[in-house]
């Protein structure tokens, strides 16, 4: 892993000079700022039982579905299309180092974009009338829990995007595939629980597992200040699994 720091700095440098990075950042902050404004609008015009930050983080799937594929679709697919990936693997650099460098570079940018949204509640609390009358805009437990969930769940989402990019030479196909994988991961647990389950032993075994995989329930717990250790293990273990499979795919594609 001695080449990993060099590769990571290279990936961060490439993201820093890419115009698409700044376009994505501006669009992300604009869209999330608009969502936060609408949350405050509905919160101010009708009584709400939830905190503004809790309602706001329920929209976290928007940047995940669209920003993660946008940030990851070029990571491996573009290098395969230009033939630079195979050339890089002829050097003493390993496939694992390449995959980890791309993963951590995108994950750092993902967290940086989310960190930019921290200004929304504090600006609203300082300059909007609702902030002077309702201190719950900057509720510490809700904000810390919501951003902690972003940090914990982000590695799995980014690793799925990198994995999708490793399967094809087309960046467009990689983005669409990443969107589908993320959609299945986030939505499938809740949808399957709504289906009628037969009274059988396998259904009784399946239902607790699907309940454990409900992303929005995990998010709701975090934003209410209830931090469970199970999501930490769930996302960390699956991230390691996906990155391991991605490394095998990169090695196989390069040797093919």
N, C-alpha and C positions, 0 to 999 in steps of 0.2 A: 504493500500500500504506500510505498514511498513516493510514487508519482501522483497520488491522489490530490495533494494540495495544489500542484501545478495545474492539473486538469480542472480542478474546481475554480481556480482563479481565471483560467481561460474561459470557462463557461460563463462565469459572472461578468467577465469583460465583454464577451459576445452579447450577453443580454443588455449590458449597459450602453453599448453603441448601436443596438438595433432600434430603429424608429418604431417598430411594432410594439416594443416594450412600453414606450411612453404613450403611445396611442391606447394600448390596453389599460395602462394605469389611469389615464384621464377618463376613459369610458367607465372603468370600474368605480372610481370615486364619484363620478357624476351620477351613475345609476344608483349606487348605494346611498348617496346623499338625497336623491329624489325619493327613494324608498323611506328613508328616515323622516323626511318632511311629511310624507303622507301618513306615516305612523303617528307623528305628532298632531297632524290635522284631525285624524279620527279620534285620537286620544283626547284632544281638547274639546271636540264637539259632542262626544258621547261618553258616558261613564264606562270605564274599562276595569275589569278585574285583574288584568295582567299589567306588569310594568312595561313602559315603553321599550326598554332594551330587550325584554322577553319577546315582545311582538316583532321587534326589528330582527332579532336573530332567527326567527322562524323563516325568514327569507334568505337564509344562508345558502340554500340550494341554488339560487340564481347565479352567483359567481362560481360555484362549484361546477354546475352543468356547462357553463359557457366559457369561463375564464381558464379553468384547468385544461380543457382540450386545446384552447388557443395557445396557452403557454407551453404545452408539452408536445404538440403535434409535430414540431420540427426537430425535436431533440435527437431522435435517432433516424427517423425516416429521411430527413434531408441529407444527412451524412451518407446513408446507404444509397440514396439517389445519385449523389455526386461521387461516390466511390471513395470518400475520405475515411470512412469507418474501417474498411478493410486495410487501408494503408496504415492507419493508426495501430491496428492490432498486429501488424508485422514488427512493430517496435516492442521494447520490453514492457509496454503498458498492458495490463490485463483487462479483460472484458468487465470484471467486477468494478475496477477503478473507474472505467468509463461510465458505467451505469450509475454508480454512486455520485460521481461528479455532476452528471446531468440532473439526477434526482435532487441533490442538495441545492444546486443553483436555482432550480425552479421553485423548490420549497421555500427558499429564502425570499424569493421575489413574491411568492404567494403570501407569506407572512408580512412582508413589507407593505403590500397593498392593503391587507386587512388592518395593519397598524395605522395607516392613514385615516381609517374611519373612526379612530379614537377621538378625533377632534369634533365629531358631530355632536355628541351629547354635551360636551363642555361648551361649545359655541352656543347651542340651544339654551343651556343653563345660564349663560352669561348675557345673551343678547335678546332672547325671546321672552315675551311676557309670561308664558307658561313656565319658564325656568325660574322666574322669581316667585311664583306661587306654589310650585310643586317640586320639592327637592328629589323626588324619586327618579328624575331624569339621569342622575349620576349615582344610582344605587350601586354601591361597591360590589356586593355579592353577585348581583345579576350581571354586571359588566365583566367582572373577573371570570365568572363561570362561563359566560358566552365566549369570551376570547380564549379561555382555556380549552373549550371544546374545539374551537377552530385550530388551535395548535395541536391538539391530540389527534383529531380526525384528518387533518391535512396531509400527513405523510401517506396514508392509504390512498387518498384521492390522487395525489401527485404520482405515486408509484403506478397506479392503474393507467394514468395518462402516458407515462414513459413506456409502460408495457405495450400499450396500443400502438405507440409510435415505432416500437421495435418489430412489429409484425408486418409492416408494409413499407414500400418506398414512397408512397403517396402521402403527402401531409394532409390532404383533404380527407382521405380514407382514415388516416390515423385520428383526426379530430372527430369524425363521425363515430368511429369505433369507441373512442374514449368517452364520448357523450353517452353512448348506449350502455357501456359498462358502469358508468357512474349512476345512470338512471336506474339500472337494475339493482345496484347496491343500495341506494338510498331509499327507493320507493317500494321495492319488491316485498320487504318484510311486512310493512303495513298493509299492502294490498292482499297478500296471501292470508293474513289473519282475518280479513273481512270475508273470505270465502267460506262457505259452509263446510265444516269438517265432519267426516263420518265418525261415529263412535267406535273407535278401534284403538288398539294398543299403539300402532305406529303414529296415529294422529295425536294421541296424548303425548307421545315423545316429541313430535315435531312442533307442537304449539309452543312449549316453553323456549325452544331454540329460536323460533321466529319472533317471539316476544323479546328475546334478548337482542335480536338484530335490528330492532326498530330504532332508526336513526333519530327521528323526531322526538321520541320519548327520551332518549339519552340527552338530546339537546335541551329539552324542557327541564330535565333534572338539573343540568349544569346551570342554566340561566336562573333557576330558583335557589341556587347556592348549595344544591345537593350533589356532591362529587362522589361518584362511585368508582371503585378501582377496576371494575370489570371492563369498561370501555378502553382503559389504558392498555390492558392485555390484548383485547380484541383487535384494536387498530395497530398496535406494535407488532404482534405476531403475524397478522395478515400482510403488513407492509414488508416484513422480512421475507415472507413467502413469495410475494409478488416480485420483489426485487431479485430474489434468487431465480425465479422462473425467467425473468427478463434477461438476466445474465446468461442463462443457458441458451435463450433464443438468439441473443447477439452473437454468442460463440458459434452456434450452428449456422446462422445466416452468413457469418463471415467466412466460414470454412466451406460453404456450399459453392 
